Each structure stands twice: as structure tokens, then as C-alpha cells.
Amino acid sequence: MSEPEATTDDPTTDGSTTPPVVKRGDDLAMSEVDAGEGMSKGVLIDDADDAPHFAMRRFELAPDAHVPNHTNEVEHEQYVLAGEYTVGLDGEEYTVAEGDALLIPAGVRHWYRNDGDEPAAFICVVPHGDDTIRVIDEE
């Protein structure tokens, strides 16, 4: 079986009609996240860019930031860009830093806390779809 040949009039070789998108980091608009103190979010790529399956966002945690224990309806894949912070995952605490990656399955309780003096940042990729966020009372 041979591979199909790419043509110059088709922008992709896999038959996709989604055009490529390039966005500049300096153009990213950040906004405060309602559920937490000291966390902000910027949407890098999502369905508004015709991304067919996933949204990619940048989150920043200011020093002393805290996001309460919560669950999401969709999985999260995260990559730590800068800083160091603590993540609670299903009752366990983990200190994460630049270069670390996390998988947070759908429905897993999680929270974030930046006890350091430096801001922290991470990329978060989620599939499109309903993502009901449920804040869990911390007892």
C-alpha cells in the first residue's frame, strides 16, 4: 500500500480543511479566574481558531495564589512553564516545577497553591466539550 501524494493546492496532507494558526505570545490576553485567588488564564488556541479537538490555555499563578479543590468533567494535560507550586491530586500533594507534566483525569479532585515568591505558569490542554467545574467544600 503506498502513501498518498501531497499536492500543492491542498494545504494539508491528511485531508483536513482546518487552516494552520499562528498566534504571538505578546498578543495573549490574560483574565482573572473567578474560582481562585491570584490565578489568571489566557486562551492560546480553541474552537474559535477552528481547532477541531482541543483547547490550549496558559495559566499563571501569582505568589500566594490559591485555587480551591474542584473537579472538571474533562481531562487536563498540563506542562509547567515556569516557577514552582503545589498541586493537590485526589488527596495527595505534589510540588511541581518547570518541565514537569501532569495528567488530571476527568472527575479527579484537584487544587493549586503557590507558596513561593515567584509567579508560576503552566500550559493546560483540554478536549472540547462540556466542562462543568464543581468546587468542593474544603473541610
Solvent accessible surface area in square Angstrom, and as a share of the most:
residue,aa,sasa,rsa
1,M,245,1.10
2,S,101,0.65
3,E,149,0.67
4,P,114,0.72
5,E,160,0.72
6,A,70,0.55
7,T,76,0.44
8,T,149,0.87
9,D,128,0.67
10,D,57,0.30
11,P,107,0.67
12,T,29,0.17
13,T,104,0.60
14,D,115,0.60
15,G,57,0.55
16,S,38,0.25
17,T,132,0.77
18,T,41,0.24
19,P,72,0.45
20,P,109,0.69
21,V,63,0.36
22,V,116,0.67
23,K,103,0.44
24,R,165,0.60
25,G,60,0.58
26,D,146,0.75
27,D,110,0.57
28,L,40,0.20
29,A,84,0.65
30,M,67,0.30
31,S,70,0.45
32,E,124,0.56
33,V,34,0.20
34,D,150,0.78
35,A,44,0.34
36,G,12,0.12
37,E,137,0.62
38,G,31,0.29
39,M,6,0.03
40,S,17,0.11
41,K,63,0.27
42,G,1,0.01
43,V,61,0.35
44,L,37,0.19
45,I,37,0.19
46,D,31,0.16
47,D,91,0.47
48,A,92,0.71
49,D,25,0.13
50,D,87,0.45
51,A,18,0.14
52,P,86,0.54
53,H,121,0.54
54,F,101,0.42
55,A,12,0.09
56,M,71,0.32
57,R,33,0.12
58,R,69,0.25
59,F,18,0.07
60,E,53,0.24
61,L,0,0.00
62,A,42,0.33
63,P,52,0.33
64,D,117,0.61
65,A,1,0.01
66,H,68,0.30
67,V,4,0.03
68,P,27,0.17
69,N,26,0.14
70,H,15,0.07
71,T,12,0.07
72,N,8,0.04
73,E,106,0.48
74,V,18,0.11
75,E,68,0.31
76,H,10,0.04
77,E,62,0.28
78,Q,7,0.03
79,Y,103,0.39
80,V,0,0.00
81,L,57,0.28
82,A,41,0.32
83,G,28,0.27
84,E,101,0.45
85,Y,5,0.02
86,T,18,0.10
87,V,0,0.00
88,G,1,0.01
89,L,32,0.16
90,D,97,0.50
91,G,78,0.75
92,E,105,0.47
93,E,108,0.48
94,Y,105,0.40
95,T,90,0.52
96,V,11,0.07
97,A,35,0.27
98,E,124,0.56
99,G,40,0.39
100,D,57,0.29
101,A,80,0.62
102,L,17,0.08
103,L,107,0.53
104,I,1,0.00
105,P,64,0.40
106,A,57,0.44
107,G,48,0.46
108,V,28,0.16
109,R,110,0.40
110,H,2,0.01
111,W,36,0.13
112,Y,8,0.03
113,R,75,0.27
114,N,0,0.00
115,D,97,0.50
116,G,34,0.32
117,D,128,0.66
118,E,120,0.54
119,P,80,0.50
120,A,1,0.01
121,A,3,0.03
122,F,2,0.01
123,I,29,0.15
124,C,1,0.00
125,V,41,0.24
126,V,10,0.05
127,P,36,0.23
128,H,60,0.27
129,G,59,0.57
130,D,129,0.67
131,D,46,0.24
132,T,86,0.50
133,I,95,0.48
134,R,139,0.51
135,V,79,0.45
136,I,18,0.09
137,D,118,0.61
138,E,104,0.46
139,E,209,0.94
